[in-house]
Amino acid sequence: VAGLEGVRTVLDVGCGPAAMRAVLPPGLEYFGVDVAPAVIDAQGDADHFEVVDLDRSPRPFGGRRFDLLTCSGVFEYVNDREGFMRF
């Protein structure tokens, strides 16, 4: 996929049922965070999914860095928008 050269890891913020994973090319390591525990539990993969409250939780995955961050429909639910932009 054009524009993803050099991307190895993806963090999907507000991942919901991880629909973004289906449109990414194979070979990328996908990680997701969401505020809803049931959504994260449904993924069954604690190594790649975490429950995160963007206003209260520390950085997910031990502060790991990612090559690409994606989020959709999240910003309007974040109280600390300046802090979120440093995410």
Secondary structure as GFF3:
##gff-version 3
##sequence-region A 1 87
A	DSSP	beta_strand	9	13	.	.	.	ID=ss1
A	DSSP	three_ten_helix	19	23	.	.	.	ID=ss2
A	DSSP	beta_strand	29	34	.	.	.	ID=ss3
A	DSSP	alpha_helix	37	43	.	.	.	ID=ss4
A	DSSP	beta_strand	49	51	.	.	.	ID=ss5
A	DSSP	three_ten_helix	61	63	.	.	.	ID=ss6
A	DSSP	beta_strand	68	71	.	.	.	ID=ss7
A	DSSP	three_ten_helix	75	77	.	.	.	ID=ss8
A	DSSP	alpha_helix	81	85	.	.	.	ID=ss9
###
